[in-house]
Amino acid sequence: MANYKNIEMRSPKGLLGETGADLELDVTKTSDAILLASDWTQIPNSGLTSDCVTAFNTYRTAIRTIRKTNPANPTWPDAPTEAWS
């Protein structure tokens, strides 16, 4: 799994002693950190190519989807590679 900006991506699978709410909170914290670290990629004139901006948009959408649909068993997407214009 690729990791954007070395954010610790934690998967609750196999963790002991955590409740469903704890696991969901962990996924929420991880996804919040990823979204915060990649916010700049959506700013106009970020210096990224338009294809790269689109790739980050798709990546960020996938991160949000994990939070809504599968927080108990997340499969983190690969982060795009930054491509500068």
MOFENDA-V900560 format. One record per run of one state. SS is the DSSP state (~ for helix, > for strand, _ for the rest). FROM is the first residue (numbers start at 1). TO is the last residue. If there is no record, write none. Layout:
{{SS;FROM;TO} {SS;FROM;TO}}
//
This chain:
{{_;1;3} {~;4;6} {_;7;19} {~;20;42} {_;43;47} {>;48;48} {_;49;49} {~;50;69} {_;70;83} {>;84;84} {_;85;85}}
//
